[in-house]
Amino acid sequence: MENAIRNAIIKFEQEFMGRGPDEVRAYVVRDLVVVRLKGVLTPAERQLAKTVEGIDMVKRLRQNLIAQGRDKLYEQVSEITGAKTLAVFTDIDVQLSERVFVFTVDREIQNGPR
Amino acid sequence: MNKGLTKGEIEAAIRNAIIKFEQEFMGRGPEDVRAFIVRDLVVVRLKGVLTPAERQLAKTAEGVEMVKSIRQALIAQGRDQLFEQVSKIVGARVLAIFTDINAQIGEKVFVFTVDRDLENLGR
């Protein structure tokens, strides 16, 4: 399941955000799905992020973009986990070019056969 | 600091530190806080973080934006304190803090990334 989430996020970033991240890891913990992405910024954004003002701009742009793709993300995570997605939390560290998603779902997820 | 602490004990210590931080620095204790360690991540989920006035404000799209941006600006001020406290509890260096708030449901999440795998502590 973690692998399926990982692939869905990679696809989402590539197709919707326009750039595939360098590295993605996904974890299921109880009723949370945590995804950590590295290398999410474009070379132009990394350049922009060298000033405080640029960091703010990149952050704001990325937040607005994700808001547009929220429904699609909800749907995909719900489909993979078989649980209803309640909320998505996300933040980006522009200096590190890292991003985190946390999805909350309506039940504890059984993470594959044990 | 974490020598001898189990994963559960570290999670409880993080939970208490976050409650204290929210009470003392943000000015309001959350209703419910849970902390989880996953490999090199510390994930904290907080419920009931908004004041009644903020909840009222968050009933419009514009209000949601306002609450979100003030909360982000506030957390930026407390960032160093959070870095320090979490580093001390887990016994690893905190590399970054990610945080987001959902103003409609009054929930907030922190994700701390640290410089080593915390899963095998105390075993």
gemmi code that builds the backbone of each chain (N, CA, C; Angstrom):
import gemmi

chains = {
    "A": [
        ("MET", (0.828, -1.212, 0.000), (0.000, 0.000, 0.000), (0.865, 1.267, 0.000)),
        ("GLU", (1.940, 1.222, 0.812), (2.826, 2.391, 0.857), (3.439, 2.649, -0.512)),
        ("ASN", (3.704, 1.551, -1.213), (4.269, 1.677, -2.546), (3.260, 2.274, -3.529)),
        ("ALA", (2.008, 1.868, -3.407), (0.952, 2.399, -4.280), (0.754, 3.895, -4.033)),
        ("ILE", (0.835, 4.293, -2.771), (0.694, 5.719, -2.442), (1.873, 6.502, -3.015)),
        ("ARG", (3.041, 5.921, -2.821), (4.256, 6.538, -3.348), (4.125, 6.787, -4.862)),
        ("ASN", (3.681, 5.767, -5.584), (3.553, 5.902, -7.033), (2.487, 6.924, -7.425)),
        ("ALA", (1.393, 6.956, -6.680), (0.326, 7.917, -6.976), (0.825, 9.350, -6.776)),
        ("ILE", (1.612, 9.547, -5.738), (2.133, 10.887, -5.458), (3.152, 11.305, -6.531)),
        ("ILE", (3.986, 10.375, -6.927), (4.965, 10.677, -7.980), (4.230, 11.089, -9.261)),
        ("LYS", (3.182, 10.323, -9.594), (2.403, 10.596, -10.795), (1.719, 11.969, -10.684)),
        ("PHE", (1.171, 12.232, -9.510), (0.505, 13.508, -9.274), (1.480, 14.669, -9.453)),
        ("GLU", (2.642, 14.545, -8.867), (3.644, 15.619, -8.956), (4.096, 15.822, -10.410)),
        ("GLN", (4.267, 14.699, -11.112), (4.715, 14.797, -12.506), (3.655, 15.434, -13.392)),
        ("GLU", (2.438, 14.907, -13.275), (1.398, 15.321, -14.214), (0.750, 16.637, -13.836)),
        ("PHE", (0.579, 16.843, -12.525), (-0.167, 18.032, -12.114), (0.764, 19.188, -11.752)),
        ("MET", (1.803, 18.914, -10.985), (2.711, 19.974, -10.563), (3.813, 20.221, -11.603)),
        ("GLY", (3.982, 19.275, -12.531), (4.895, 19.513, -13.647), (6.318, 19.071, -13.450)),
        ("ARG", (6.595, 18.449, -12.313), (7.953, 17.984, -12.082), (7.915, 16.753, -11.176)),
        ("GLY", (8.610, 15.719, -11.577), (8.700, 14.527, -10.730), (9.738, 14.746, -9.650)),
        ("PRO", (9.421, 14.431, -8.399), (10.393, 14.619, -7.307), (11.532, 13.606, -7.411)),
        ("ASP", (12.662, 13.931, -6.777), (13.815, 13.033, -6.823), (13.570, 11.762, -6.011)),
        ("GLU", (12.879, 11.918, -4.890), (12.697, 10.790, -3.989), (11.380, 10.941, -3.237)),
        ("VAL", (10.632, 9.854, -3.112), (9.365, 9.891, -2.370), (9.287, 8.671, -1.466)),
        ("ARG", (8.918, 8.894, -0.212), (8.674, 7.773, 0.695), (7.310, 7.957, 1.348)),
        ("ALA", (6.561, 6.876, 1.481), (5.227, 6.952, 2.090), (5.144, 5.990, 3.260)),
        ("TYR", (4.460, 6.412, 4.317), (4.277, 5.578, 5.501), (2.823, 5.623, 5.926)),
        ("VAL", (2.324, 4.475, 6.328), (0.984, 4.423, 6.909), (1.138, 4.243, 8.409)),
        ("VAL", (0.543, 5.119, 9.185), (0.583, 5.040, 10.642), (-0.825, 5.214, 11.164)),
        ("ARG", (-1.397, 4.149, 11.678), (-2.770, 4.218, 12.199), (-3.714, 4.815, 11.157)),
        ("ASP", (-4.270, 5.997, 11.474), (-5.215, 6.623, 10.543), (-4.568, 7.781, 9.776)),
        ("LEU", (-3.245, 7.710, 9.639), (-2.515, 8.748, 8.904), (-1.701, 8.145, 7.759)),
        ("VAL", (-1.603, 8.891, 6.688), (-0.682, 8.534, 5.611), (0.316, 9.688, 5.499)),
        ("VAL", (1.578, 9.385, 5.710), (2.618, 10.420, 5.705), (3.508, 10.216, 4.479)),
        ("VAL", (3.677, 11.268, 3.701), (4.498, 11.163, 2.492), (5.567, 12.247, 2.525)),
        ("ARG", (6.809, 11.844, 2.325), (7.919, 12.797, 2.313), (8.547, 12.814, 0.932)),
        ("LEU", (8.656, 13.986, 0.346), (9.200, 14.137, -0.999), (10.468, 14.978, -0.958)),
        ("LYS", (11.475, 14.524, -1.666), (12.703, 15.327, -1.782), (12.899, 15.788, -3.223)),
        ("GLY", (13.492, 16.933, -3.367), (13.783, 17.446, -4.713), (12.538, 17.843, -5.471)),
        ("VAL", (11.681, 18.655, -4.856), (10.413, 19.010, -5.494), (10.472, 20.309, -6.308)),
        ("LEU", (11.519, 21.085, -6.120), (11.559, 22.380, -6.805), (12.242, 22.291, -8.171)),
        ("THR", (11.803, 23.158, -9.067), (12.463, 23.273, -10.367), (13.756, 24.080, -10.186)),
        ("PRO", (14.678, 23.991, -11.135), (15.905, 24.807, -11.029), (15.594, 26.303, -10.889)),
        ("ALA", (14.569, 26.781, -11.600), (14.213, 28.202, -11.511), (13.726, 28.559, -10.110)),
        ("GLU", (12.928, 27.662, -9.523), (12.423, 27.919, -8.165), (13.560, 27.894, -7.148)),
        ("ARG", (14.487, 26.974, -7.342), (15.630, 26.901, -6.420), (16.441, 28.193, -6.469)),
        ("GLN", (16.563, 28.737, -7.671), (17.270, 30.004, -7.846), (16.530, 31.132, -7.126)),
        ("LEU", (15.213, 31.146, -7.327), (14.354, 32.158, -6.708), (14.434, 32.085, -5.185)),
        ("ALA", (14.589, 30.869, -4.673), (14.544, 30.647, -3.227), (15.832, 31.060, -2.518)),
        ("LYS", (16.691, 31.761, -3.217), (17.927, 32.210, -2.575), (17.743, 33.492, -1.774)),
        ("THR", (16.582, 34.123, -1.927), (16.288, 35.298, -1.096), (15.048, 35.004, -0.249)),
        ("VAL", (14.909, 35.756, 0.845), (13.759, 35.570, 1.745), (12.454, 35.821, 0.989)),
        ("GLU", (12.454, 36.832, 0.178), (11.270, 37.170, -0.596), (10.921, 36.040, -1.573)),
        ("GLY", (11.958, 35.494, -2.193), (11.763, 34.395, -3.135), (11.194, 33.158, -2.467)),
        ("ILE", (11.671, 32.880, -1.255), (11.166, 31.728, -0.494), (9.662, 31.863, -0.287)),
        ("ASP", (9.245, 33.051, 0.109), (7.817, 33.311, 0.323), (7.010, 33.106, -0.950)),
        ("MET", (7.562, 33.591, -2.053), (6.858, 33.475, -3.326), (6.673, 32.018, -3.726)),
        ("VAL", (7.744, 31.248, -3.602), (7.685, 29.841, -3.988), (6.677, 29.098, -3.106)),
        ("LYS", (6.729, 29.396, -1.817), (5.840, 28.729, -0.872), (4.371, 29.020, -1.189)),
        ("ARG", (4.109, 30.286, -1.429), (2.741, 30.707, -1.720), (2.234, 30.081, -3.031)),
        ("LEU", (3.098, 30.109, -4.027), (2.730, 29.534, -5.329), (2.404, 28.050, -5.172)),
        ("ARG", (3.270, 27.332, -4.481), (3.079, 25.902, -4.306), (1.813, 25.586, -3.514)),
        ("GLN", (1.528, 26.420, -2.528), (0.315, 26.200, -1.729), (-0.939, 26.405, -2.554)),
        ("ASN", (-0.911, 27.424, -3.396), (-2.071, 27.675, -4.250), (-2.250, 26.572, -5.276)),
        ("LEU", (-1.139, 26.095, -5.814), (-1.219, 25.011, -6.794), (-1.816, 23.753, -6.182)),
        ("ILE", (-1.370, 23.439, -4.963), (-1.844, 22.209, -4.341), (-3.338, 22.305, -4.039)),
        ("ALA", (-3.791, 23.499, -3.712), (-5.222, 23.677, -3.415), (-6.073, 23.284, -4.622)),
        ("GLN", (-5.533, 23.545, -5.820), (-6.241, 23.188, -7.043), (-6.304, 21.667, -7.252)),
        ("GLY", (-5.315, 20.963, -6.749), (-5.238, 19.525, -6.991), (-5.753, 18.677, -5.844)),
        ("ARG", (-6.262, 19.352, -4.825), (-6.674, 18.686, -3.591), (-7.663, 17.524, -3.808)),
        ("ASP", (-8.695, 17.776, -4.627), (-9.732, 16.758, -4.843), (-9.153, 15.492, -5.450)),
        ("LYS", (-8.259, 15.700, -6.401), (-7.646, 14.568, -7.077), (-6.827, 13.722, -6.084)),
        ("LEU", (-6.088, 14.408, -5.218), (-5.284, 13.717, -4.213), (-6.156, 12.922, -3.241)),
        ("TYR", (-7.222, 13.562, -2.775), (-8.170, 12.923, -1.854), (-8.656, 11.613, -2.444)),
        ("GLU", (-9.094, 11.733, -3.685), (-9.694, 10.609, -4.382), (-8.715, 9.435, -4.483)),
        ("GLN", (-7.493, 9.753, -4.892), (-6.497, 8.708, -5.094), (-6.120, 8.025, -3.786)),
        ("VAL", (-5.925, 8.818, -2.741), (-5.540, 8.222, -1.457), (-6.689, 7.387, -0.901)),
        ("SER", (-7.906, 7.858, -1.062), (-9.071, 7.098, -0.614), (-9.143, 5.758, -1.334)),
        ("GLU", (-8.920, 5.816, -2.626), (-8.999, 4.597, -3.429), (-7.950, 3.564, -2.987)),
        ("ILE", (-6.747, 4.029, -2.750), (-5.657, 3.119, -2.377), (-5.842, 2.553, -0.969)),
        ("THR", (-6.234, 3.416, -0.034), (-6.322, 2.958, 1.357), (-7.662, 2.292, 1.655)),
        ("GLY", (-8.665, 2.531, 0.822), (-10.000, 2.002, 1.094), (-10.681, 2.708, 2.252)),
        ("ALA", (-10.196, 3.885, 2.601), (-10.796, 4.663, 3.689), (-11.095, 6.065, 3.157)),
        ("LYS", (-12.002, 6.752, 3.834), (-12.338, 8.091, 3.377), (-11.264, 9.070, 3.855)),
        ("THR", (-10.732, 9.874, 2.942), (-9.750, 10.893, 3.329), (-10.489, 12.079, 3.935)),
        ("LEU", (-10.084, 12.462, 5.152), (-10.764, 13.555, 5.848), (-10.104, 14.899, 5.580)),
        ("ALA", (-8.772, 14.904, 5.537), (-8.057, 16.166, 5.342), (-6.665, 15.887, 4.804)),
        ("VAL", (-6.100, 16.875, 4.148), (-4.707, 16.762, 3.740), (-3.952, 17.977, 4.282)),
        ("PHE", (-2.803, 17.705, 4.877), (-1.925, 18.751, 5.398), (-0.652, 18.708, 4.575)),
        ("THR", (-0.139, 19.859, 4.210), (1.101, 19.843, 3.442), (1.920, 21.098, 3.714)),
        ("ASP", (3.230, 20.939, 3.672), (4.125, 22.079, 3.867), (5.376, 21.806, 3.046)),
        ("ILE", (6.044, 22.875, 2.694), (7.231, 22.737, 1.865), (8.380, 23.494, 2.527)),
        ("ASP", (9.554, 22.885, 2.548), (10.749, 23.588, 3.008), (11.522, 23.971, 1.752)),
        ("VAL", (11.458, 25.254, 1.431), (12.001, 25.711, 0.159), (13.529, 25.600, 0.133)),
        ("GLN", (14.168, 25.876, 1.265), (15.636, 25.781, 1.289), (16.105, 24.347, 1.043)),
        ("LEU", (15.368, 23.396, 1.618), (15.758, 21.986, 1.466), (15.133, 21.345, 0.236)),
        ("SER", (14.183, 22.036, -0.395), (13.448, 21.488, -1.539), (12.711, 20.196, -1.160)),
        ("GLU", (12.191, 20.182, 0.067), (11.455, 19.015, 0.542), (10.009, 19.378, 0.811)),
        ("ARG", (9.157, 18.375, 0.658), (7.746, 18.598, 0.910), (7.175, 17.427, 1.676)),
        ("VAL", (6.195, 17.700, 2.513), (5.540, 16.643, 3.269), (4.035, 16.735, 3.060)),
        ("PHE", (3.399, 15.578, 2.884), (1.942, 15.484, 2.902), (1.533, 14.605, 4.072)),
        ("VAL", (0.501, 14.999, 4.792), (-0.115, 14.101, 5.773), (-1.606, 14.036, 5.456)),
        ("PHE", (-2.083, 12.838, 5.161), (-3.510, 12.628, 4.923), (-4.106, 12.000, 6.175)),
        ("THR", (-5.232, 12.517, 6.626), (-5.942, 11.856, 7.713), (-7.118, 11.117, 7.093)),
        ("VAL", (-7.350, 9.879, 7.550), (-8.459, 9.100, 7.000), (-9.388, 8.669, 8.138)),
        ("ASP", (-10.552, 8.144, 7.764), (-11.595, 7.925, 8.773), (-11.486, 6.604, 9.546)),
        ("ARG", (-10.412, 5.843, 9.336), (-10.235, 4.634, 10.142), (-8.766, 4.231, 10.156)),
        ("GLU", (-8.430, 3.309, 11.049), (-7.062, 2.797, 11.075), (-6.853, 1.915, 9.849)),
        ("ILE", (-5.757, 2.129, 9.168), (-5.520, 1.404, 7.931), (-4.725, 0.137, 8.211)),
        ("GLN", (-5.201, -0.961, 7.660), (-4.434, -2.209, 7.721), (-3.455, -2.177, 6.566)),
        ("ASN", (-2.185, -2.116, 6.897), (-1.175, -1.944, 5.868), (-0.727, -3.265, 5.261)),
        ("GLY", (-1.537, -3.813, 4.366), (-1.177, -5.031, 3.641), (-1.163, -6.249, 4.543)),
        ("PRO", (-0.935, -7.417, 3.967), (-0.928, -8.652, 4.778), (0.296, -8.716, 5.669)),
        ("ARG", (0.104, -9.152, 6.899), (1.230, -9.238, 7.823), (1.650, -10.675, 8.030)),
    ],
    "B": [
        ("MET", (19.638, 12.168, 25.607), (18.452, 12.278, 26.463), (17.551, 11.060, 26.307)),
        ("ASN", (17.489, 10.498, 25.096), (16.540, 9.406, 24.887), (17.030, 8.060, 25.416)),
        ("LYS", (18.246, 8.021, 25.942), (18.810, 6.745, 26.395), (17.828, 6.014, 27.308)),
        ("GLY", (17.462, 4.824, 26.882), (16.588, 4.016, 27.723), (15.110, 4.283, 27.542)),
        ("LEU", (14.753, 5.342, 26.825), (13.331, 5.614, 26.602), (12.814, 4.735, 25.467)),
        ("THR", (11.629, 4.199, 25.643), (11.026, 3.422, 24.561), (10.392, 4.388, 23.565)),
        ("LYS", (10.004, 3.825, 22.427), (9.336, 4.633, 21.405), (8.083, 5.301, 21.991)),
        ("GLY", (7.324, 4.523, 22.757), (6.102, 5.047, 23.380), (6.400, 6.187, 24.343)),
        ("GLU", (7.474, 6.046, 25.093), (7.839, 7.096, 26.055), (8.283, 8.372, 25.332)),
        ("ILE", (8.994, 8.188, 24.243), (9.414, 9.365, 23.467), (8.188, 10.057, 22.863)),
        ("GLU", (7.264, 9.254, 22.346), (6.044, 9.830, 21.766), (5.255, 10.616, 22.821)),
        ("ALA", (5.212, 10.066, 24.036), (4.501, 10.762, 25.120), (5.208, 12.071, 25.478)),
        ("ALA", (6.543, 12.036, 25.506), (7.313, 13.242, 25.832), (7.118, 14.317, 24.765)),
        ("ILE", (7.076, 13.893, 23.508), (6.854, 14.842, 22.405), (5.469, 15.466, 22.545)),
        ("ARG", (4.505, 14.604, 22.807), (3.126, 15.049, 22.975), (3.061, 16.151, 24.062)),
        ("ASN", (3.697, 15.883, 25.196), (3.659, 16.852, 26.288), (4.376, 18.154, 25.929)),
        ("ALA", (5.495, 18.027, 25.213), (6.241, 19.230, 24.821), (5.410, 20.081, 23.863)),
        ("ILE", (4.687, 19.431, 22.955), (3.868, 20.165, 21.984), (2.680, 20.837, 22.690)),
        ("ILE", (2.082, 20.126, 23.629), (0.966, 20.721, 24.393), (1.465, 21.977, 25.119)),
        ("LYS", (2.631, 21.840, 25.757), (3.205, 22.960, 26.502), (3.509, 24.134, 25.552)),
        ("PHE", (4.090, 23.805, 24.416), (4.415, 24.834, 23.420), (3.151, 25.563, 22.969)),
        ("GLU", (2.116, 24.822, 22.680), (0.864, 25.430, 22.207), (0.246, 26.309, 23.304)),
        ("GLN", (0.293, 25.801, 24.537), (-0.285, 26.565, 25.638), (0.498, 27.844, 25.901)),
        ("GLU", (1.830, 27.673, 26.015), (2.636, 28.805, 26.460), (2.954, 29.776, 25.342)),
        ("PHE", (3.181, 29.225, 24.143), (3.629, 30.112, 23.070), (2.478, 30.548, 22.173)),
        ("MET", (1.635, 29.627, 21.775), (0.526, 29.972, 20.891), (-0.688, 30.487, 21.685)),
        ("GLY", (-0.695, 30.229, 22.994), (-1.733, 30.829, 23.822), (-2.978, 29.993, 24.035)),
        ("ARG", (-2.981, 28.790, 23.503), (-4.152, 27.937, 23.690), (-3.735, 26.472, 23.672)),
        ("GLY", (-4.173, 25.721, 24.660), (-3.880, 24.291, 24.680), (-4.827, 23.556, 23.754)),
        ("PRO", (-4.304, 22.670, 22.888), (-5.177, 21.920, 21.977), (-6.001, 20.885, 22.746)),
        ("GLU", (-7.091, 20.445, 22.142), (-7.959, 19.482, 22.821), (-7.380, 18.082, 22.825)),
        ("ASP", (-6.664, 17.744, 21.758), (-6.169, 16.385, 21.628), (-4.864, 16.413, 20.833)),
        ("VAL", (-3.845, 15.733, 21.347), (-2.557, 15.680, 20.637), (-2.068, 14.237, 20.611)),
        ("ARG", (-1.671, 13.778, 19.432), (-1.055, 12.460, 19.335), (0.260, 12.583, 18.576)),
        ("ALA", (1.274, 11.855, 19.032), (2.582, 11.904, 18.375), (2.984, 10.497, 17.956)),
        ("PHE", (3.576, 10.385, 16.771), (4.012, 9.095, 16.259), (5.439, 9.212, 15.733)),
        ("ILE", (6.223, 8.202, 16.038), (7.549, 8.118, 15.438), (7.495, 7.135, 14.278)),
        ("VAL", (7.968, 7.549, 13.126), (8.046, 6.676, 11.957), (9.425, 6.869, 11.337)),
        ("ARG", (10.270, 5.872, 11.525), (11.635, 5.969, 10.999), (12.315, 7.269, 11.441)),
        ("ASP", (12.629, 8.149, 10.466), (13.326, 9.385, 10.822), (12.365, 10.583, 10.850)),
        ("LEU", (11.086, 10.285, 11.097), (10.080, 11.346, 11.171), (9.373, 11.312, 12.520)),
        ("VAL", (9.013, 12.486, 13.007), (8.128, 12.597, 14.162), (6.879, 13.320, 13.673)),
        ("VAL", (5.752, 12.640, 13.743), (4.495, 13.195, 13.238), (3.593, 13.514, 14.420)),
        ("VAL", (3.090, 14.736, 14.469), (2.223, 15.144, 15.574), (0.923, 15.688, 15.005)),
        ("ARG", (-0.178, 15.162, 15.501), (-1.486, 15.618, 15.047), (-2.211, 16.279, 16.212)),
        ("LEU", (-2.678, 17.496, 15.996), (-3.352, 18.264, 17.039), (-4.785, 18.554, 16.613)),
        ("LYS", (-5.705, 18.346, 17.541), (-7.099, 18.699, 17.269), (-7.528, 19.831, 18.184)),
        ("GLY", (-8.439, 20.644, 17.696), (-8.986, 21.732, 18.519), (-7.958, 22.805, 18.818)),
        ("VAL", (-7.291, 23.293, 17.772), (-6.227, 24.283, 17.991), (-6.709, 25.728, 17.867)),
        ("LEU", (-7.902, 25.924, 17.340), (-8.357, 27.302, 17.116), (-9.143, 27.855, 18.309)),
        ("THR", (-9.047, 29.145, 18.481), (-9.862, 29.815, 19.502), (-11.287, 29.950, 18.936)),
        ("PRO", (-12.271, 30.188, 19.795), (-13.639, 30.394, 19.299), (-13.714, 31.518, 18.265)),
        ("ALA", (-12.951, 32.583, 18.479), (-12.972, 33.713, 17.529), (-12.404, 33.288, 16.168)),
        ("GLU", (-11.339, 32.488, 16.192), (-10.756, 32.011, 14.927), (-11.714, 31.060, 14.206)),
        ("ARG", (-12.393, 30.234, 14.979), (-13.358, 29.305, 14.363), (-14.468, 30.075, 13.653)),
        ("GLN", (-14.873, 31.164, 14.282), (-15.901, 32.014, 13.695), (-15.386, 32.637, 12.387)),
        ("LEU", (-14.151, 33.151, 12.480), (-13.520, 33.792, 11.318), (-13.368, 32.808, 10.160)),
        ("ALA", (-13.111, 31.554, 10.498), (-12.811, 30.543, 9.469), (-14.060, 30.065, 8.733)),
        ("LYS", (-15.172, 30.734, 8.938), (-16.403, 30.328, 8.238), (-16.480, 30.865, 6.813)),
        ("THR", (-15.590, 31.798, 6.483), (-15.518, 32.270, 5.102), (-14.148, 31.917, 4.522)),
        ("ALA", (-14.074, 31.857, 3.200), (-12.812, 31.509, 2.533), (-11.726, 32.528, 2.875)),
        ("GLU", (-12.113, 33.782, 2.946), (-11.164, 34.840, 3.279), (-10.651, 34.665, 4.716)),
        ("GLY", (-11.570, 34.331, 5.594), (-11.210, 34.113, 6.994), (-10.258, 32.941, 7.162)),
        ("VAL", (-10.483, 31.878, 6.402), (-9.610, 30.705, 6.444), (-8.181, 31.122, 6.100)),
        ("GLU", (-8.054, 31.928, 5.047), (-6.739, 32.423, 4.633), (-6.078, 33.241, 5.731)),
        ("MET", (-6.874, 34.099, 6.380), (-6.339, 34.951, 7.443), (-5.823, 34.127, 8.605)),
        ("VAL", (-6.645, 33.168, 9.043), (-6.258, 32.323, 10.168), (-4.974, 31.558, 9.824)),
        ("LYS", (-4.938, 31.047, 8.601), (-3.784, 30.266, 8.174), (-2.509, 31.107, 8.159)),
        ("SER", (-2.618, 32.333, 7.626), (-1.388, 33.116, 7.520), (-0.914, 33.648, 8.869)),
        ("ILE", (-1.850, 33.977, 9.758), (-1.399, 34.418, 11.086), (-0.756, 33.251, 11.827)),
        ("ARG", (-1.343, 32.064, 11.721), (-0.786, 30.903, 12.403), (0.600, 30.551, 11.876)),
        ("GLN", (0.770, 30.694, 10.562), (2.077, 30.397, 9.981), (3.133, 31.395, 10.436)),
        ("ALA", (2.722, 32.662, 10.512), (3.662, 33.693, 10.967), (4.031, 33.462, 12.431)),
        ("LEU", (3.058, 33.063, 13.229), (3.308, 32.812, 14.648), (4.260, 31.630, 14.836)),
        ("ILE", (4.011, 30.570, 14.084), (4.829, 29.372, 14.256), (6.273, 29.653, 13.840)),
        ("ALA", (6.436, 30.526, 12.863), (7.791, 30.869, 12.423), (8.589, 31.468, 13.573)),
        ("GLN", (7.906, 32.199, 14.445), (8.568, 32.807, 15.598), (9.020, 31.766, 16.621)),
        ("GLY", (8.281, 30.663, 16.692), (8.585, 29.659, 17.713), (9.408, 28.500, 17.204)),
        ("ARG", (9.816, 28.590, 15.958), (10.495, 27.489, 15.271), (11.748, 26.993, 16.011)),
        ("ASP", (12.593, 27.933, 16.446), (13.836, 27.549, 17.120), (13.569, 26.756, 18.392)),
        ("GLN", (12.568, 27.218, 19.120), (12.198, 26.564, 20.357), (11.755, 25.113, 20.098)),
        ("LEU", (10.962, 24.941, 19.050), (10.485, 23.604, 18.692), (11.636, 22.688, 18.262)),
        ("PHE", (12.515, 23.223, 17.437), (13.701, 22.470, 16.994), (14.448, 21.923, 18.207)),
        ("GLU", (14.700, 22.815, 19.143), (15.498, 22.508, 20.312), (14.828, 21.438, 21.175)),
        ("GLN", (13.543, 21.638, 21.439), (12.832, 20.721, 22.330), (12.735, 19.322, 21.737)),
        ("VAL", (12.405, 19.256, 20.462), (12.256, 17.930, 19.845), (13.618, 17.238, 19.746)),
        ("SER", (14.661, 17.993, 19.404), (16.014, 17.420, 19.343), (16.391, 16.796, 20.683)),
        ("LYS", (16.088, 17.527, 21.745), (16.460, 17.076, 23.077), (15.727, 15.782, 23.431)),
        ("ILE", (14.455, 15.724, 23.130), (13.648, 14.552, 23.483), (14.078, 13.315, 22.691)),
        ("VAL", (14.228, 13.475, 21.393), (14.524, 12.283, 20.572), (16.011, 11.931, 20.559)),
        ("GLY", (16.863, 12.871, 20.982), (18.298, 12.598, 20.970), (18.874, 12.556, 19.567)),
        ("ALA", (18.252, 13.283, 18.654), (18.747, 13.373, 17.272), (18.581, 14.816, 16.812)),
        ("ARG", (19.317, 15.173, 15.780), (19.234, 16.536, 15.295), (17.993, 16.699, 14.409)),
        ("VAL", (17.195, 17.733, 14.702), (16.034, 18.016, 13.851), (16.514, 18.765, 12.616)),
        ("LEU", (16.148, 18.257, 11.442), (16.609, 18.866, 10.189), (15.615, 19.899, 9.664)),
        ("ALA", (14.323, 19.612, 9.815), (13.304, 20.525, 9.297), (11.979, 20.319, 10.017)),
        ("ILE", (11.161, 21.360, 9.996), (9.803, 21.276, 10.555), (8.817, 21.607, 9.452)),
        ("PHE", (7.854, 20.729, 9.271), (6.765, 20.984, 8.332), (5.489, 21.123, 9.148)),
        ("THR", (4.673, 22.095, 8.825), (3.428, 22.237, 9.564), (2.344, 22.823, 8.683)),
        ("ASP", (1.116, 22.392, 8.930), (-0.020, 22.919, 8.179), (-1.225, 22.880, 9.097)),
        ("ILE", (-2.163, 23.766, 8.829), (-3.361, 23.838, 9.661), (-4.572, 23.769, 8.749)),
        ("ASN", (-5.581, 23.033, 9.181), (-6.845, 23.032, 8.467), (-7.828, 23.825, 9.327)),
        ("ALA", (-8.099, 25.049, 8.893), (-8.892, 25.964, 9.722), (-10.362, 25.535, 9.806)),
        ("GLN", (-10.837, 24.853, 8.773), (-12.243, 24.428, 8.816), (-12.501, 23.402, 9.917)),
        ("ILE", (-11.557, 22.471, 10.092), (-11.779, 21.445, 11.108), (-10.944, 21.690, 12.373)),
        ("GLY", (-10.183, 22.780, 12.396), (-9.419, 23.134, 13.600), (-8.324, 22.131, 13.938)),
        ("GLU", (-7.738, 21.528, 12.906), (-6.672, 20.550, 13.140), (-5.343, 21.053, 12.588)),
        ("LYS", (-4.286, 20.586, 13.214), (-2.958, 20.989, 12.790), (-2.028, 19.788, 12.823)),
        ("VAL", (-1.053, 19.786, 11.946), (-0.086, 18.695, 11.899), (1.325, 19.269, 11.894)),
        ("PHE", (2.208, 18.626, 12.651), (3.644, 18.909, 12.571), (4.347, 17.651, 12.073)),
        ("VAL", (5.313, 17.820, 11.193), (6.211, 16.709, 10.869), (7.641, 17.211, 11.057)),
        ("PHE", (8.372, 16.557, 11.946), (9.778, 16.886, 12.153), (10.614, 15.821, 11.453)),
        ("THR", (11.596, 16.243, 10.670), (12.525, 15.271, 10.101), (13.809, 15.332, 10.934)),
        ("VAL", (14.352, 14.153, 11.257), (15.566, 14.122, 12.076), (16.676, 13.359, 11.354)),
        ("ASP", (17.876, 13.454, 11.889), (19.033, 12.943, 11.147), (19.319, 11.454, 11.339)),
        ("ARG", (18.422, 10.714, 12.003), (18.611, 9.250, 12.076), (17.286, 8.531, 12.279)),
        ("ASP", (17.326, 7.236, 12.071), (16.144, 6.391, 12.244), (15.860, 6.235, 13.737)),
        ("LEU", (14.655, 6.577, 14.169), (14.317, 6.530, 15.597), (13.564, 5.255, 15.972)),
        ("GLU", (13.314, 4.403, 14.996), (12.428, 3.248, 15.240), (13.019, 2.175, 16.130)),
        ("ASN", (14.342, 2.052, 16.170), (14.915, 0.934, 16.907), (15.397, 1.301, 18.305)),
        ("LEU", (14.882, 2.413, 18.807), (15.302, 2.861, 20.130), (14.778, 1.930, 21.207)),
        ("GLY", (15.581, 1.719, 22.220), (15.128, 0.986, 23.396), (14.864, -0.487, 23.146)),
        ("ARG", (15.456, -1.026, 22.080), (15.255, -2.448, 21.824), (16.558, -3.212, 21.985)),
    ],
}
model = gemmi.Model(1)
for chain_id, residues in chains.items():
    chain = gemmi.Chain(chain_id)
    for i, (resn, *xyz) in enumerate(residues, 1):
        res = gemmi.Residue()
        res.name, res.seqid = resn, gemmi.SeqId(i, " ")
        for name, pos in zip(("N", "CA", "C"), xyz):
            atom = gemmi.Atom()
            atom.name, atom.element = name, gemmi.Element(name[0])
            atom.pos, atom.b_iso = gemmi.Position(*pos), 0.0
            res.add_atom(atom)
        chain.add_residue(res)
    model.add_chain(chain)
structure = gemmi.Structure()
structure.add_model(model)
structure.setup_entities()
